[in-house]
Amino acid sequence: MIKADELTFNEAGLIPAIVQDAASKEVLTLAYMNKESFEKTVETKETWFFSRSRGELWHKGATSGNVQHVTDIRLDCDSDALVVLVEPKGPACHKGSYSCFSSVENKKASGSDRFAIINELETVIAKRQAEMPEGAYTTYLFQEGLDKILKKVGEEAAEVIIASKNRDHEELKWEAADLIYHLLVLLREQALPLDDVLNVLEKRHEGSS
């Protein structure tokens, strides 16, 4: 783990900390740490920052309950900026949003990446879990809990099998999409990054070559 004496603080005694969702990789916020808040973050494994406007330490989630469990801290090559990977327990933004950042142009992911929709879905699912908007199906799944999510994964897997046995490609593509979506919800509920699953596939591929 990085130690405070390895950091290069600015003239105000602060270092910028980019907070990133460890699972979805979405950037949640940009805040600042001083030596004390950094050490508290390392000690408690929850994010602590220094408020430049109030001139005091603040513990993310102390009043809202939306704490951020720290899974890793990364230091840049000049030692003057941090990336803090977290498992967020609710919205990161004080306005109730999953992330403090939003797209300026609000464009969809480029079609040049055939798997862009997976990244987009992963982010949307993480956003739903954090914000829990009323009426959203993903919110309903998280509210119902693990057993409901597992049931849906099982049901959709069975539907994939049936569509495949029937050689029904039209039905199969819809059921396969449902299965992938519910699997992504399950991974989010388990706080297991999709990257970890992809790493397993990569290691298996390397081992078979």
C-alpha positions in Angstrom: 0.0 0.0 0.0 1.2 3.5 -0.8 2.4 5.6 2.1 1.9 9.3 2.7 5.6 10.1 2.4 5.5 8.8 -1.2 3.0 11.5 -2.2 3.8 14.9 -3.7 1.4 17.4 -2.2 0.9 20.8 -3.8 1.6 24.1 -2.1 -1.7 23.8 -0.2 -0.8 20.4 1.1 -3.3 18.6 -1.1 -3.2 15.9 -3.8 -6.1 15.3 -6.3 -7.8 12.0 -6.0 -9.8 10.5 -8.9 -12.4 8.1 -7.4 -13.3 5.3 -9.8 -15.9 2.4 -9.5 -13.7 -0.7 -9.2 -16.3 -2.8 -11.1 -17.8 -0.6 -13.8 -14.6 1.6 -14.2 -16.8 4.7 -14.2 -15.2 7.8 -12.8 -17.3 8.9 -9.8 -15.7 12.1 -8.6 -12.6 14.2 -8.3 -11.7 15.3 -4.7 -8.7 16.3 -2.8 -6.8 14.6 0.1 -4.3 16.0 2.5 -1.9 13.8 4.5 -4.4 13.2 7.3 -7.3 12.3 5.0 -5.1 10.0 3.0 -3.9 8.2 6.1 -7.5 7.8 7.3 -8.5 6.4 3.9 -5.7 3.8 4.1 -6.5 3.0 7.8 -10.3 2.7 7.4 -10.5 1.5 3.8 -13.2 4.1 3.2 -12.7 7.4 1.4 -11.8 10.5 3.4 -11.1 13.9 1.7 -10.2 17.5 2.5 -12.9 20.1 1.8 -11.2 23.1 0.3 -14.4 25.2 0.8 -14.9 24.3 4.4 -11.2 23.8 5.3 -11.8 20.5 7.0 -11.7 16.7 6.6 -14.9 14.9 5.5 -15.7 11.2 5.4 -17.7 10.2 2.3 -21.0 8.8 3.4 -20.7 9.9 7.0 -24.2 11.5 6.9 -25.7 10.0 3.8 -24.6 6.4 4.4 -23.2 6.4 0.8 -19.7 5.2 1.9 -17.0 4.1 -0.6 -15.1 1.0 0.3 -11.6 1.3 -1.0 -10.2 -1.7 -3.0 -7.0 -0.1 -4.3 -5.1 3.1 -4.5 -2.9 4.0 -7.5 -0.3 6.7 -7.7 0.7 8.3 -10.9 4.3 8.5 -12.3 4.9 12.0 -10.9 3.5 11.0 -7.5 1.2 14.0 -7.5 -2.2 12.4 -8.3 -4.2 9.4 -7.1 -6.7 7.0 -8.5 -8.9 5.5 -5.7 -10.8 2.4 -6.8 -13.9 1.8 -4.7 -17.0 -0.2 -4.2 -19.7 2.6 -3.8 -22.6 2.1 -1.4 -24.9 4.5 -3.1 -24.5 7.7 -5.2 -21.2 9.5 -5.3 -22.7 12.9 -6.0 -24.3 15.1 -3.4 -27.1 15.6 -5.9 -28.0 12.0 -5.7 -26.4 10.9 -9.0 -24.2 7.7 -9.3 -21.4 9.9 -10.6 -20.5 13.6 -10.3 -19.7 13.5 -14.1 -22.0 13.4 -17.1 -21.4 13.4 -20.8 -21.2 16.9 -22.3 -22.6 15.7 -25.7 -24.5 12.7 -24.3 -23.6 10.6 -27.3 -24.0 6.8 -27.4 -20.9 4.7 -27.5 -19.3 4.4 -31.0 -20.5 1.6 -33.2 -16.8 0.8 -34.0 -16.6 -1.1 -30.8 -18.9 -4.1 -31.1 -18.9 -4.7 -27.4 -19.5 -1.1 -26.4 -23.0 -1.9 -25.3 -21.6 -4.2 -22.6 -19.7 -1.4 -21.1 -22.7 0.9 -21.4 -24.9 -1.7 -19.7 -22.4 -2.3 -16.9 -22.4 1.5 -16.2 -26.2 1.8 -16.3 -26.6 -1.2 -13.9 -24.1 0.4 -11.5 -26.0 3.7 -11.8 -29.3 2.0 -11.1 -27.9 0.3 -8.0 -26.6 3.6 -6.7 -29.6 5.8 -7.4 -32.4 3.2 -7.2 -34.8 5.2 -9.5 -38.5 4.3 -8.9 -40.1 2.2 -11.7 -36.8 0.9 -13.2 -36.7 -2.9 -13.6 -33.1 -3.0 -12.5 -34.0 -1.2 -9.3 -36.7 -3.8 -8.7 -34.1 -6.6 -9.1 -31.8 -5.0 -6.5 -34.7 -4.3 -4.1 -35.8 -8.0 -4.3 -32.3 -9.2 -3.7 -30.0 -12.0 -4.5 -32.6 -14.8 -4.7 -34.7 -13.0 -7.2 -31.7 -12.2 -9.4 -30.5 -15.8 -9.2 -34.0 -17.0 -10.2 -34.0 -14.7 -13.2 -30.5 -15.9 -14.3 -31.8 -19.5 -14.1 -35.0 -18.8 -16.0 -33.2 -17.0 -18.8 -30.6 -19.8 -19.0 -33.4 -22.3 -19.4 -35.1 -20.1 -22.1 -31.7 -20.0 -24.0 -31.6 -23.8 -23.9 -35.2 -24.1 -25.1 -34.7 -21.6 -28.0 -31.5 -23.4 -29.0 -33.2 -26.9 -29.0 -36.0 -25.4 -31.2 -33.4 -23.9 -33.6 -35.3 -20.6 -33.2 -32.6 -18.0 -33.9 -35.1 -15.1 -33.4 -36.1 -16.3 -30.0 -32.5 -17.2 -29.1 -31.1 -13.8 -29.7 -33.7 -12.2 -27.4 -33.2 -14.8 -24.6 -29.4 -14.6 -24.9 -29.7 -10.8 -24.5 -31.9 -11.3 -21.4 -29.4 -13.8 -19.9 -26.4 -11.5 -20.5 -28.2 -8.6 -18.9 -29.3 -10.6 -15.8 -25.8 -12.0 -15.5 -24.4 -8.4 -15.4 -26.9 -7.6 -12.7 -25.7 -10.6 -10.7 -22.1 -9.7 -11.1 -22.9 -6.1 -9.8 -24.8 -7.5 -6.8 -21.8 -9.7 -6.0 -19.4 -6.7 -6.5 -17.5 -8.9 -8.9 -16.0 -6.8 -11.8 -16.7 -8.1 -15.3 -12.9 -7.5 -15.9 -12.2 -10.4 -13.4 -14.3 -12.7 -15.5 -12.6 -11.6 -18.7 -9.2 -12.1 -17.1 -10.1 -15.7 -16.4 -11.0 -16.2 -20.1 -7.8 -14.5 -21.1 -5.7 -16.8 -18.8 -7.5 -19.9 -20.1 -6.8 -18.8 -23.7 -3.2 -18.2 -23.0 -2.9 -21.6 -21.3 -4.4 -23.4 -24.2 -2.1 -21.9 -26.8 
